[in-house]
Amino acid sequence: MLELEHGVSGLAFNLEEDDVGAALFGEWQEVSEGEPVRRTGRVASVPVGEALLGRVVDPLGNPLDGQGPIETDETRPLEFKAPGCDRAAARERAAADRHQGDRLDDERRPRPAAS
């Protein structure tokens, strides 16, 4: 995460020796070329937990409902590896689906008996 003047934050996504690309969150109109930028040392994350129940937040987890800050110490990174799945089970389902055909064929053709 990046911190710019005027309270604008950003997410660095293209780091080169003399150039940095970033997605800006906030009043980006306030940002101008050559303005100082500091890295926060944090990974982009959002608050999680029961404190969010019934709250209205923006995509970064900032409250929008006027009920004050979200009281939680739990966070989750915005980007994380999706959990894996059993590929063999997925292949079996796909093989079973191949026998069904399209809906018009299904009406004319008997389905295999379920086991």
C-alpha positions as CSV (number, residue, x, y, z in Angstrom):
1,M,0.0,0.0,0.0
2,L,1.1,3.6,-0.7
3,E,0.3,6.8,1.2
4,L,0.1,10.1,-0.7
5,E,-0.5,13.6,0.5
6,H,-4.1,14.7,1.1
7,G,-5.0,11.4,2.7
8,V,-5.1,9.5,-0.6
9,S,-4.0,5.9,-0.5
10,G,-3.0,3.7,-3.3
11,L,-2.1,0.1,-4.3
12,A,1.2,-0.3,-6.2
13,F,0.9,-2.7,-9.1
14,N,3.7,-1.8,-11.5
15,L,7.2,-1.2,-9.9
16,E,10.0,-0.1,-12.2
17,E,13.3,1.6,-11.4
18,D,12.1,5.0,-12.4
19,D,8.3,4.6,-12.6
20,V,5.5,3.2,-10.3
21,G,1.9,2.4,-11.5
22,A,-0.7,2.6,-8.8
23,A,-4.5,2.4,-8.3
24,L,-5.6,5.3,-6.2
25,F,-8.3,5.2,-3.6
26,G,-9.8,8.5,-2.6
27,E,-9.8,12.0,-3.9
28,W,-7.4,11.3,-6.8
29,Q,-8.1,14.8,-8.3
30,E,-5.9,16.2,-5.4
31,V,-2.8,14.2,-6.6
32,S,-0.3,15.8,-9.0
33,E,2.8,14.5,-10.7
34,G,6.0,14.6,-8.6
35,E,4.1,14.6,-5.3
36,P,5.8,12.6,-2.5
37,V,4.6,9.1,-2.0
38,R,5.4,6.8,0.9
39,R,5.1,3.1,1.2
40,T,3.1,1.9,4.3
41,G,4.8,-1.5,4.7
42,R,1.3,-3.0,4.8
43,V,-0.5,-5.4,2.5
44,A,-3.9,-4.2,1.2
45,S,-6.4,-5.7,3.6
46,V,-10.0,-5.2,4.9
47,P,-11.5,-5.6,8.3
48,V,-13.5,-8.8,8.9
49,G,-15.6,-10.3,11.7
50,E,-18.8,-9.7,13.5
51,A,-18.2,-6.0,13.9
52,L,-19.1,-5.7,10.2
53,L,-22.5,-7.2,10.5
54,G,-25.1,-4.6,9.6
55,R,-22.5,-2.0,8.6
56,V,-22.1,-0.2,5.2
57,V,-18.5,-0.1,4.0
58,D,-16.6,0.8,0.9
59,P,-14.5,-1.8,-1.0
60,L,-11.6,-1.0,1.4
61,G,-13.6,-1.6,4.5
62,N,-14.0,2.1,5.5
63,P,-17.4,2.8,7.1
64,L,-19.9,4.8,5.1
65,D,-22.9,4.6,7.4
66,G,-21.9,7.3,9.9
67,Q,-21.8,4.8,12.8
68,G,-18.1,5.5,13.6
69,P,-15.1,3.3,13.1
70,I,-15.3,-0.5,12.9
71,E,-14.1,-2.0,16.1
72,T,-12.2,-5.1,15.1
73,D,-8.6,-6.2,15.1
74,E,-9.2,-9.0,12.5
75,T,-8.3,-8.3,8.9
76,R,-8.0,-10.3,5.7
77,P,-5.8,-9.5,2.7
78,L,-7.6,-8.3,-0.4
79,E,-5.7,-10.8,-2.5
80,F,-5.2,-14.4,-1.5
81,K,-4.9,-17.8,-3.1
82,A,-8.3,-19.4,-3.6
83,P,-8.8,-22.7,-1.8
84,G,-8.2,-25.8,-3.9
85,C,-10.8,-28.4,-4.8
86,D,-10.8,-32.1,-5.5
87,R,-10.2,-32.2,-9.2
88,A,-11.2,-35.9,-9.5
89,A,-14.7,-35.1,-8.2
90,A,-15.0,-32.2,-10.7
91,R,-14.0,-34.5,-13.6
92,E,-16.7,-37.1,-12.5
93,R,-19.4,-34.4,-12.4
94,A,-18.3,-33.2,-15.9
95,A,-18.4,-36.7,-17.3
96,A,-21.9,-37.2,-15.9
97,D,-23.1,-33.9,-17.4
98,R,-21.9,-34.9,-20.9
99,H,-24.6,-37.6,-20.9
100,Q,-27.4,-35.0,-20.4
101,G,-27.1,-33.1,-23.7
102,D,-29.1,-29.9,-24.2
103,R,-32.6,-29.4,-22.8
104,L,-34.4,-30.3,-26.0
105,D,-32.5,-33.6,-26.2
106,D,-33.3,-34.3,-22.6
107,E,-37.0,-34.3,-23.3
108,R,-36.6,-36.8,-26.1
109,R,-34.0,-39.1,-24.6
110,P,-34.2,-41.1,-21.4
111,R,-31.7,-40.2,-18.7
112,P,-29.3,-42.8,-17.3
113,A,-30.5,-44.3,-14.0
114,A,-29.0,-42.6,-11.0
115,S,-26.7,-44.8,-8.9
